Amino acid sequence: MACLKLQIILVNSKLKWYKQISDKMAKSIEQKLTDPKTTITSYIELLKLLEAERNETVNYGALYAHCRRKHQSKLKIARKSHYKKDENAEAFFKKPCK
């Protein structure tokens, strides 16, 4: 019984986040995510871009939940294994093959 109440509370809280996005904002999000020429790499970048274009504020959690549920988006980019990685320094530390 307690588990059922917990699930109902979670669903209600998720719906509250979801309702913060207007229909116009949802259409803008869909256009940005489906455009192959876009260079969006993070949800924060998408959030700032939408706020600049629409002059509306959107909660990050609402944007993230909307993008993941409606568009199954995963905004991830490849990055270096270490930002200070230098090939010359790496050659110095590696032992020569015999």
Number of C-alpha atoms within 10 A of each C-alpha: 5 7 8 9 10 11 11 12 12 12 11 12 11 14 12 12 18 18 11 16 18 12 10 10 19 15 11 14 20 14 12 17 18 11 10 8 8 10 11 16 13 13 18 13 12 20 17 14 15 18 14 11 10 11 10 11 14 17 12 15 14 18 22 19 16 20 19 13 11 10 13 10 15 12 13 10 8 6 7 7 7 7 7 8 10 9 8 8 10 10 10 9 8 8 8 7 4 3
